Amino acid sequence: MIQKKCYLISLILFIYVIIFVQTKPLKAQMYCQGDGCAALPIDSNQMNNIFYALQTNYLNKVLEDMAIANSYALVNTIPGGVVNLKEFTIGIGVSVAQTKLRKIDVFVPDYGTLEDMPSAGVALVPSLFIGTNLGYIFSNKPTLSKLPWYSLHRFDVYLSYLNSGVNNEQFGTGKKNETWEVLSKSVGLELRYHLAEGDKEISYLFGFSGVSLGIGYHSVNQNINYKQKDSKITLNASYNTDLTWKADNEINYENKMDVYLIDIRTGIQLLYFFRFSIGAGHSWLKGSSSLKLQRFGPVTVTSDYLTLLGYKAPDTYLGVLLQGSGSPPHRNITYLTAGLEINIPIFKIFIDVKGTKDIYTGSVGIRMSL
């Protein structure tokens, strides 16, 4: 009987930690090579049954959570604490999203149930951005006490771009037998219109920041490679028999996501140093991804019965091939927003939050105001 907390799930968790989007069914196969395959207490069909159960009843749900998290992270790459921009700004930030942790029971036919398997989606999107008020570029400060609806001073534009690559050596993280690399390219454009102007001269106690309506487009391309050498998994089978599987893991993940959004935002400024904003928005999603996992290595069989007989099983190798492609499960999302900006002269520190009760994203960064 497979133990309910069998170490085979660690193979699935490798994928869970590093992928961002994947929703369509995956093609999975477990296979055995070598003279000792016939002596294993589990045949290839049974191995595929185990893997298929984990794939359909667990992995696909994890991948769905990852897809949703990635979508939410992408809509939070422009700072939201500034309702109406009145200057030129440049900054850098990082957006992180996570879905609510849930527990899943996975039933494996003829073996049992793996209880309380964790599932939660996570995503991270860094960005470098610039923003400006169009009116201040062409005509400096407005001369009219009330701006007409077509005035350039009512329009703000933000551009974001970042082409980066990071790996475990740069951060000094990971075990000695692990290597990973993340390549990411993100671009974005957002245009905001001042529905209502804020107070021209904000006092040190209180001020109204105005109301703005924005539309935008954001895109991200990501490529993730992960390798782990000499990974050991122990499978507790029937008749007090253990299978120890020592192998190398290789995972490649590619993702492209596009988001189109519209939102509305308003806010206030308190004690000069604190800017608060709230709002709501809606996004439309378009994207695709591909995933490939390979694991192959020797497996040894140990049991009290074989030890007693002094029997040594012949060379045996187990392999896993898992690959697929797909799109995010939801084509649109609606969210609420809240933002805080610490208004220090020249430099501003911002924190933004978007989401629902089950899915949320937060971004943090710093910008310079000129």
Number of C-alpha atoms within 10 A of each C-alpha: 13 18 15 19 15 14 15 19 18 14 16 16 14 16 20 20 14 19 28 29 34 31 24 18 14 20 13 16 17 20 16 21 15 12 12 17 20 13 12 18 14 13 14 16 12 16 17 16 18 19 22 19 16 20 21 13 16 22 25 17 18 27 25 22 29 28 28 27 28 27 28 30 25 31 26 27 29 29 27 26 28 22 31 28 25 21 17 18 19 18 20 20 21 19 26 22 26 23 24 14 12 12 12 15 15 21 17 19 11 11 16 13 15 19 13 13 14 14 21 21 25 24 25 18 22 25 25 21 21 19 24 21 24 20 18 18 13 10 11 13 12 13 8 7 7 9 14 10 13 9 13 19 25 22 24 25 19 21 20 22 20 17 15 13 14 13 17 15 11 9 8 8 12 13 9 8 11 16 17 19 17 17 15 21 18 23 19 24 19 19 18 24 24 24 18 17 18 20 14 10 8 16 13 11 11 15 19 21 25 19 22 26 20 20 18 20 19 23 21 22 18 21 18 21 18 20 18 19 15 13 17 16 18 16 19 19 19 14 11 11 18 20 18 16 23 20 21 19 20 18 21 20 24 22 22 20 22 20 21 20 19 19 19 21 27 26 24 23 24 16 13 16 14 17 23 23 22 21 20 16 20 16 21 16 21 16 20 19 24 21 20 19 20 16 21 20 19 17 25 19 21 15 15 12 12 13 10 8 8 9 11 12 16 13 13 20 19 21 18 19 14 17 17 17 19 17 21 26 16 14 14 15 16 16 20 18 23 20 25 23 23 18 18 13 10 10 16 18 18 23 20 24 22 25 24 13 9 9 19 21 27 22 24 21 21 17 20 16 19 12
